[in-house]
Amino acid sequence: MKRSALSEVWPLSPLQEGLLFHATFDEQAVDVYSGQHVMELEGPLDAEVLRASGQAMLDRHANLRAGFRQTAGLAQPVQVIAARVALPWREADVSALPSAGAEAEADRLAAEDLDRGFDPAVPPLLRFLLIRFGARRHRLVITNHHILLDGWSLPIFKRELFGVYRAGGDSSGLKPVPPYRDYLVWLSRQDRQAARAAWRRELDGKQEPTRVVVADPGRDPVMTELTELRLGPEPTGALRELAQAHGVTLNTVVQGAWAMLVSRLAGRSDVVFGAVVAGRPPELPGVEDMLGLFINTLPVRVPLDPAQRVCDMLVALQARQSALTAHQYLGLAEIQREAGPGAVFDTLVVYENYPFDPTVAPAAPAAADPDSLRVTSRGGRQAAHYPLTLGIRPGRDGLALHVDYRPDLFDQRTAAELLARLVRILEAVAADPGVLVGRVPVLGAAEWVRVVEEWNDTGVGVGV
């Protein structure tokens, strides 16, 4: 890795390479890999200290100052780390507007900022927008390209940001953290030949893609929409008991249910879908506190035998995934080159088991300390280029499920029906883990007609 007085030059991680490809493949298309994170700030706020705190985060973490380039003479793209960059900061005041108008204008400003996108070569790929609603109410909108930060990193980023704010914009009190560069060095030391061989073995014999919609290479990216559903404590507890009784994780249980649903939608008894893995090697010191893009998207293969018990299918699924743990760093494009079309999929599963995020914790009453700043998460806007993405967020009060879908391929009703059907599969499996795979009710009659005839006209028969 090259160094100079002005910058460093680093390689890219596998997922960074993939995101850079999508960002530069069609510069006129919607950049679905930019996202926003919105926080409500209630109480006294010093905007200049908050701005200084954001700048301190850029100064502290070199990878937040990265620009991504395909340089002449180099076979692979690189990330060039600037010695210093200024935080893009913007303030807007909507306090003079009536309540509804202020909210509408704030939403418009956030959408406008997101639509600006990023030039991957020009750092930083991160912006702050502070919207003032009143003397004691503000909204902070952080827009960034996912090539910088993954979902695991965001709670760490926010924890550090507001820790620096409480220290008056001074980051010297934060504990030292290893740089993202250490992870890239770790990647360079892995046995890629062994990883390629492991993925070839895993996907051997799988000849055809698993698609729930017809492939169209000319289909432009679009921002996805979302439908949500929450499993309460009782059904979630039943799923946890099932997982514990059979030595699998809750994530594996949901993946198995998703595989059964995708099997019906795609007309395949041997299905592949994508799954996002944390990608943080436990042997790397300090990795749990690093900021950056560590996650990877990998194919999950689930052969479904109608005569097999669901609990046995889940045990086999977890065993397959455990055998691949040491090889989860290999990039998806490389896996698909090695394994062929059988490794291609168009649905994704994301198990959002992130570190504790203080901004989504229940806020204390304002009267408890009127002079303190309360920070609460207001969510954000995320997207992916897959037609369907299932998100799973475990919590004390149950299991939150959401489906992000392309609105040009699915309508809200269809997405909600699919999510409801997934919940029914989970409930059926929790009630009887020994039920045969072929006996699990996946699609009702009305859903069958709607899903198969209205939007899954792939020319492939859908199994019962």
Sequence and secondary structure as in RCSB ss.txt:
>XXXX:A:sequence
MKRSALSEVWPLSPLQEGLLFHATFDEQAVDVYSGQHVMELEGPLDAEVLRASGQAMLDRHANLRAGFRQTAGLA
QPVQVIAARVALPWREADVSALPSAGAEAEADRLAAEDLDRGFDPAVPPLLRFLLIRFGARRHRLVITNHHILLD
GWSLPIFKRELFGVYRAGGDSSGLKPVPPYRDYLVWLSRQDRQAARAAWRRELDGKQEPTRVVVADPGRDPVMTE
LTELRLGPEPTGALRELAQAHGVTLNTVVQGAWAMLVSRLAGRSDVVFGAVVAGRPPELPGVEDMLGLFINTLPV
RVPLDPAQRVCDMLVALQARQSALTAHQYLGLAEIQREAGPGAVFDTLVVYENYPFDPTVAPAAPAAADPDSLRV
TSRGGRQAAHYPLTLGIRPGRDGLALHVDYRPDLFDQRTAAELLARLVRILEAVAADPGVLVGRVPVLGAAEWVR
VVEEWNDTGVGVGV
>XXXX:A:secstr
 EE SSEEEE   HHHHHHHHHHHH TTS  TTEEEEEEEEES   HHHHHHHHHHHHHH GGGGEEEE  TT S
S EEEEES     EEEEE TTS HHHHHHHHHHHHHHHHHT   TTSS  EEEEEEEEETTEEEEEEEEETTT  
TTHHHHHHHHHHHHHHTTS  TTS     HHHHHHHHHTS HHHHHHHHHHHTTT  S B SS   TT      E
EEEEEE HHHHHHHHHHHHHTT  HHHHHHHHHHHHHHHHHT SEEEEEEEE    TTSTTGGG  S   EEEEE
EEE  TTSBHHHHHHHHHHHHHHTGGGTTS HHHHHHHH GGG BSEEEEE      GGGS    GGG TTS EE
EEEEEE   SSSEEEEEEEETTEEEEEEEE TTT  HHHHHHHHHHHHHHHHHHHH TTSBGGGS    HHHHII
IIIII   SS    
